[in-house]
Amino acid sequence: MMFKKTAVIATVAGALAGMAVPALAVENEFHGTYRAYGFATNALSGGSGFNLSEKSATDKFIEQRARLQYIAKANEDLKLVTQFEFDTKFGGSSSTKYPIGDGGGLDADRLNIETKNLYLDFTIAPIGLNVKTGVQPYNDAYQGTFGNIDGAGAVFSKKFDKVTASYGYFIINSDASNQFATTASLTSANTSATGTGFPSNAHTTDLNILDVKVAVSNDVTVGVNYSNILSGSDPLFLNLIGISTAAKLGPAAVTASLGYQFGDSETVGRKLSAFGGTVAAKVNAGPGKINVAALYLQGDNSKDSQNTAWHSIGNDAGAKSSVNYFAPANMWLISRNSAAINSATAVGGTPDLTRAGLGLLGFFVGYEGTADKVFYNANAGYAQVDQKRAADSAVIGSEVNATIGYKLYTNLSASVTAAYAFLGDGYNKDKPAALLSGGTAKADNPFLSSIALNYSF
């Protein structure tokens, strides 16, 4: 009898285990990238600064970035997406100042793992609503000029025939680290209530995004966007409305956007009102493509009753415009390059496209192509701020650059790049003059050369 009971229990347990396996089965996906640059330049140092000086020395450094992605996929409608990032400067940023944050020093005993993405992606099948909740990427409708970020939030999207609608909510900052907070707004009464700012998230900076895209035809998509940034401790209410389009016109693929910002800010002390627009095209020509791009981001002259500076999404205290860039420019020196690592900055010493509220006008052209395992591109560009204020000139400068590379394997390539910028009078003059912030009289023109390795899997 005991044997029979044991056999029955074992059979039932086995059946339950057999039924449980399919329910618990998860498809594991591993992906990643590795990128390394060896630079020789008189402008960059592997940090966030940009050097402009007379008879500037050539600096040499190597930096690398690895990203590891793991996806736990239960089925087509449910998966957990994680991605981690490791940034390193060979030799380390500093043996004393950075005990955490860079594993490139002697013995590599540093903690430098960063959470890039960590979110759940699932679809509520009965209504066809896709939900992404957690730390996830968000790219704006304005080709990165408002913000191309990784942020903590939730995004809901649904497709209605030819219309795709989405709503996203992100908390950019919370408590005393609020990017738009002022010293006056963080009163002793507020901070003493909890001891360390606002850990209860009573004051946050929130980002809301509503996007609607319509497939007008197989070749044309038109989008309408509304975004706002709302800060409780400033207070700030920044609105952005705009339109965007992506179209295939014969041999050309064109993307464009136009946005208008308005609102209120206690920190700025004036009404906000600013325009921004972008356009980029890739045109088939011969064995490759011609790239043409332009952008305009309005600047503030600091005199009128309205603040007319184009604002973008910031990610920490004081960095109101720190995570925007215009990838179609394909520049390295006069505009931030989206492929660079921690050295990604530009003339003016800031990754912010608007040079801290001065705005930007830029024109860029280039050509790219491939020949068997060889790939190449060459680019030229011009940029100036929109508002020079007290400076004598608004011109940032012009740049020429070129890259040639070779695919060693299907997913491994090596390349060399050279870039040279001709400084405009806004950042350099033979005689001392009123220059834009970061400018230097008699400064050498900036240049860089690099050798790069790129691996993906």
C-alpha positions in Angstrom: 0.0 0.0 0.0 2.8 2.4 0.9 4.5 1.6 -2.4 1.3 2.4 -4.3 0.8 5.7 -2.5 4.4 6.6 -3.2 4.0 5.7 -6.9 0.8 7.8 -7.2 2.5 10.8 -5.5 5.5 10.5 -7.8 3.3 10.3 -10.8 1.2 13.3 -9.8 4.4 15.3 -9.0 5.9 14.4 -12.4 2.8 15.4 -14.2 2.7 18.7 -12.4 6.3 19.3 -13.2 5.7 18.5 -16.8 2.9 21.0 -17.0 5.0 23.6 -15.2 8.0 23.4 -17.5 6.3 25.0 -20.5 4.9 27.8 -18.3 8.3 28.6 -16.9 10.2 28.2 -20.1 12.1 31.4 -21.1 14.0 32.1 -24.2 17.3 33.7 -23.3 18.8 36.3 -25.6 22.3 37.8 -25.2 23.5 40.7 -27.2 26.2 43.3 -26.8 28.6 45.8 -28.3 32.2 46.8 -27.7 33.7 50.0 -29.0 37.2 51.4 -28.4 38.8 54.6 -29.6 42.5 55.6 -29.6 42.6 59.4 -30.0 45.4 61.9 -30.8 43.9 65.4 -30.4 44.5 69.0 -29.2 40.9 69.4 -28.1 39.7 66.4 -26.1 41.1 64.7 -23.0 38.7 61.8 -22.5 36.4 63.8 -20.2 33.6 66.3 -20.9 35.8 69.4 -21.5 36.9 70.9 -24.8 40.4 72.6 -24.9 40.9 75.8 -26.8 44.3 77.5 -26.3 47.2 79.0 -28.2 49.9 76.4 -29.1 47.8 73.6 -27.5 49.6 70.3 -27.0 48.4 67.1 -28.6 46.9 64.7 -26.1 46.7 60.9 -26.6 44.2 58.7 -24.8 42.2 55.5 -25.3 38.6 55.0 -24.1 36.3 52.1 -24.5 32.6 51.2 -23.9 31.0 47.8 -23.6 27.3 47.2 -23.5 25.9 43.8 -22.4 22.2 43.1 -23.0 20.2 40.2 -21.7 16.5 39.6 -22.7 14.4 37.1 -20.9 11.6 36.3 -23.4 8.6 34.3 -22.2 6.8 34.8 -25.6 6.3 37.4 -28.3 4.1 39.4 -25.9 6.2 39.3 -22.7 9.9 39.9 -22.1 12.3 41.5 -19.6 15.0 43.7 -21.2 18.2 44.5 -19.4 21.3 46.3 -20.6 24.4 47.3 -18.7 27.2 49.6 -19.7 30.9 49.7 -18.8 33.0 52.8 -19.7 36.7 52.9 -19.2 39.6 55.3 -20.0 42.9 53.4 -20.2 44.9 54.3 -17.1 41.8 55.4 -15.3 40.3 58.9 -14.9 42.3 59.4 -11.7 43.9 57.1 -9.2 42.7 59.2 -6.3 39.5 61.1 -7.3 37.6 58.2 -8.8 37.7 55.1 -6.5 34.4 54.3 -8.1 33.5 54.8 -11.8 36.4 53.7 -14.0 38.1 50.3 -14.2 41.0 51.4 -16.4 43.4 52.1 -13.5 46.1 49.7 -12.1 44.6 46.4 -11.1 41.2 47.6 -12.5 39.7 47.6 -9.0 36.8 49.9 -9.6 33.1 49.7 -9.7 32.0 51.0 -13.1 28.9 49.1 -14.1 26.0 51.3 -15.2 22.3 50.4 -15.6 21.4 51.5 -19.1 18.1 49.7 -19.5 15.9 47.6 -17.2 12.3 47.3 -18.2 9.4 45.0 -18.7 7.9 44.9 -22.2 4.5 43.2 -22.5 1.3 43.4 -24.6 -2.2 43.2 -23.2 -3.4 40.9 -26.0 -7.2 41.4 -25.7 -6.9 45.2 -26.4 -3.5 45.2 -28.3 -1.9 47.6 -25.8 1.8 47.4 -25.5 3.4 48.5 -22.2 7.0 49.2 -21.4 7.7 50.0 -17.7 11.1 50.6 -16.2 14.4 52.3 -17.2 14.1 52.4 -21.0 15.3 54.4 -24.0 13.3 57.4 -25.4 14.1 59.2 -28.6 12.2 62.4 -29.3 10.3 63.3 -32.5 12.9 66.1 -33.2 15.9 64.0 -34.2 17.5 64.2 -30.8 17.4 67.9 -30.3 14.9 67.8 -27.4 16.2 64.6 -25.9 17.6 61.2 -26.6 17.6 59.6 -23.2 17.4 56.5 -21.0 14.9 57.2 -18.3 12.7 55.6 -15.7 9.1 55.6 -16.6 6.3 53.9 -18.5 5.3 54.0 -22.2 1.9 52.8 -23.5 1.4 52.3 -27.3 -1.3 51.0 -29.5 -1.8 50.7 -33.3 -5.1 51.5 -34.9 -4.8 50.5 -38.5 -2.6 53.2 -40.0 -2.4 55.2 -36.8 0.0 54.5 -34.0 -0.5 56.3 -30.7 1.7 56.3 -27.7 1.9 58.0 -24.3 5.0 58.1 -22.1 5.6 59.2 -18.6 9.1 59.6 -17.1 10.4 60.9 -13.8 13.5 62.8 -14.7 14.6 63.9 -11.2 13.2 63.7 -7.6 13.8 65.4 -4.3 16.7 67.9 -3.8 18.5 66.8 -7.0 15.7 68.2 -9.0 17.3 69.8 -12.1 15.2 72.9 -12.1 15.2 73.5 -8.3 16.7 76.7 -7.0 18.4 77.4 -3.6 15.4 79.5 -2.5 12.9 76.8 -3.3 14.7 74.2 -1.2 14.0 75.9 2.1 15.1 74.6 5.5 11.5 73.8 6.3 11.3 71.5 3.2 14.6 69.8 3.8 14.2 69.3 7.6 10.9 67.6 7.1 12.7 64.4 5.9 16.3 65.3 6.6 17.6 64.9 3.0 15.6 66.9 0.5 12.5 65.2 -0.7 13.0 61.4 -0.6 9.2 60.9 -0.6 9.2 62.3 -4.2 7.0 65.2 -3.1 8.9 67.3 -5.6 9.8 65.7 -8.9 10.5 66.7 -12.5 8.2 64.8 -14.7 8.2 64.3 -18.5 5.0 63.5 -20.4 5.0 62.6 -24.1 2.0 62.1 -26.4 2.9 60.9 -29.9 0.5 60.1 -32.8 1.9 58.8 -36.1 -0.1 58.3 -39.3 1.0 56.2 -42.2 -0.3 58.4 -45.0 1.1 55.9 -47.5 3.8 53.2 -47.8 6.3 56.0 -48.3 5.1 58.8 -46.0 4.5 59.0 -42.3 3.4 62.1 -40.5 3.5 62.6 -36.7 2.1 65.0 -34.2 3.7 65.4 -30.8 3.0 67.0 -27.5 5.5 66.9 -24.6 5.8 68.7 -21.3 8.2 69.0 -18.4 6.6 69.8 -15.1 8.7 70.5 -12.0 7.0 71.0 -8.6 9.9 72.6 -6.8 10.7 75.3 -9.4 7.9 75.5 -10.4 8.3 75.0 -14.1 5.9 74.1 -16.9 7.5 73.6 -20.3 5.3 72.6 -23.2 6.4 71.4 -26.6 4.1 70.9 -29.6 5.3 69.9 -33.0 5.1 67.9 -36.2 7.4 65.4 -37.8 7.6 63.5 -41.0 9.5 60.7 -42.6 9.2 60.2 -46.4 10.8 58.3 -49.3 10.8 60.6 -52.3 12.4 58.8 -55.3 16.0 58.2 -54.5 15.8 60.3 -51.3 14.8 59.4 -47.7 13.8 62.6 -45.8 13.1 63.2 -42.2 12.0 66.6 -40.8 10.6 68.2 -37.7 9.3 71.5 -36.4 8.6 72.3 -32.7 7.4 75.2 -30.6 8.1 75.5 -26.8 6.1 77.6 -24.4 5.5 77.8 -20.7 6.6 79.3 -17.4 9.7 79.1 -15.2 10.4 80.6 -11.8 14.1 80.1 -12.2 14.2 81.8 -15.6 11.7 84.4 -14.4 10.2 84.9 -17.8 7.7 83.2 -20.1 9.2 80.6 -22.3 8.8 80.8 -26.1 11.2 79.1 -28.6 11.2 77.4 -32.0 13.3 74.5 -33.3 13.5 72.7 -36.6 15.5 69.9 -38.3 15.7 68.3 -41.7 17.9 65.5 -42.9 18.0 63.6 -46.2 19.9 60.6 -47.6 20.0 60.5 -51.4 21.2 57.5 -53.4 24.1 58.6 -55.6 26.5 56.2 -57.4 27.8 53.5 -55.1 26.8 55.4 -51.9 24.6 58.1 -50.5 24.7 61.9 -50.2 23.8 63.1 -46.7 22.4 66.6 -46.2 21.2 68.0 -42.9 20.3 71.3 -41.2 18.9 72.4 -37.9 17.8 75.6 -36.2 17.4 75.9 -32.4 16.3 79.3 -31.2 18.5 81.2 -28.7 17.8 83.7 -26.0 19.2 87.3 -26.1 18.6 87.7 -22.4 16.9 91.1 -23.0 13.3 90.5 -24.1 10.4 89.8 -21.8 10.3 86.2 -23.0 13.0 83.5 -22.8 13.4 82.3 -26.3 16.0 79.6 -25.7 15.3 76.1 -27.0 15.2 73.8 -23.9 16.0 70.1 -23.9 15.7 67.3 -21.4 18.3 67.5 -18.6 19.3 64.6 -16.3 20.9 66.2 -13.2 21.1 69.4 -11.2 22.1 72.3 -13.3 22.1 70.3 -16.5 19.0 71.6 -18.2 20.2 70.8 -21.7 22.7 67.9 -21.4 21.3 65.0 -23.3 20.5 66.3 -26.8 22.4 65.9 -30.0 21.8 65.9 -33.8 23.2 62.7 -35.2 22.7 63.5 -38.9 25.3 66.3 -38.6 28.1 63.6 -38.6 30.5 66.1 -36.9 33.2 65.5 -34.3 34.3 69.0 -33.2 31.8 71.7 -33.9 28.9 69.5 -32.8 28.7 66.5 -30.5 29.2 63.1 -32.2 26.7 60.5 -31.1 29.2 57.6 -31.6 31.8 59.0 -29.2 32.0 57.8 -25.6 32.8 60.1 -22.6 34.7 62.5 -24.8 31.5 63.4 -26.6 31.5 67.2 -26.5 32.1 70.1 -28.9 33.6 73.6 -29.4 32.3 75.6 -26.4 33.0 72.8 -23.9 29.5 71.5 -23.5 27.5 68.6 -25.0 24.5 71.0 -25.1 23.7 71.9 -28.7 22.5 75.4 -27.8 25.7 76.4 -25.9 23.7 77.0 -22.7 20.8 78.9 -24.3 22.5 80.7 -27.2 20.8 78.5 -29.8 22.3 76.9 -32.9 22.1 77.2 -36.7 24.0 74.5 -38.7 24.3 73.1 -42.2 26.0 69.8 -43.0 26.7 67.7 -46.0 28.5 64.4 -46.6 28.9 61.3 -48.6 29.1 57.6 -47.4 29.5 54.3 -49.2 30.8 50.8 -49.1 33.0 48.7 -51.4 33.1 45.0 -50.5 34.5 45.0 -46.9 35.6 48.7 -47.0 33.3 51.5 -45.8 33.9 55.2 -45.9 32.4 58.7 -45.3 33.5 62.3 -45.7 31.6 65.3 -44.2 31.7 69.1 -44.0 29.7 71.4 -41.8 29.1 74.9 -40.6 27.7 76.1 -37.3 26.9 79.3 -35.5 24.9 80.3 -32.4 21.6 82.0 -32.9 22.2 84.7 -30.3 25.7 86.1 -29.8 24.7 88.5 -27.0 27.8 90.5 -26.0 30.2 88.7 -28.3 31.4 90.2 -31.5 30.6 87.2 -33.6 28.1 84.3 -33.6 30.2 82.0 -35.7 31.4 78.7 -34.1 33.3 77.5 -37.1 33.3 74.9 -39.9 34.6 71.4 -40.0 35.8 68.7 -42.4 36.2 65.1 -41.4 36.6 61.7 -43.0 36.5 58.0 -41.9 37.6 54.9 -43.7 37.1 51.4 -42.3 37.4 47.7 -43.0 35.2 44.8 -41.9 37.6 42.2 -40.3 34.6 39.9 -39.7 30.9 40.3 -40.2 30.4 41.8 -36.8 33.9 43.3 -36.2 35.3 46.4 -38.0 38.3 48.7 -37.7 38.4 52.3 -38.8 40.4 55.5 -38.8 39.0 59.0 -38.6 40.5 62.5 -39.1 38.7 65.8 -38.3 39.8 69.4 -38.4 37.8 72.5 -37.4 38.3 76.1 -38.6 37.3 78.2 -35.6 35.0 81.2 -36.2 35.4 84.6 -34.8 33.0 83.7 -32.0 35.6 81.4 -30.4 38.9 82.8 -31.7 40.4 86.1 -32.9 43.9 87.1 -33.6 43.4 90.0 -31.2 41.5 89.9 -27.9 37.8 90.5 -28.5 34.4 89.8 -27.0 34.1 86.1 -27.5 31.4 83.5 -26.8 31.7 81.6 -23.6 34.7 79.2 -23.9 36.4 81.2 -26.6 40.1 82.0 -26.5 42.0 84.7 -28.4 44.6 83.2 -30.8 43.4 79.7 -30.2 44.7 76.9 -32.4 42.2 75.3 -34.6 41.0 72.0 -33.0 41.8 68.6 -34.6 41.6 64.9 -33.8 42.5 61.6 -35.3 41.4 58.2 -34.1 41.6 54.5 -34.6 38.5 52.6 -33.6 37.3 49.0 -33.1 33.6 48.1 -33.2 32.2 44.7 -32.3 28.6 43.6 -31.9 26.8 40.4 -31.3 
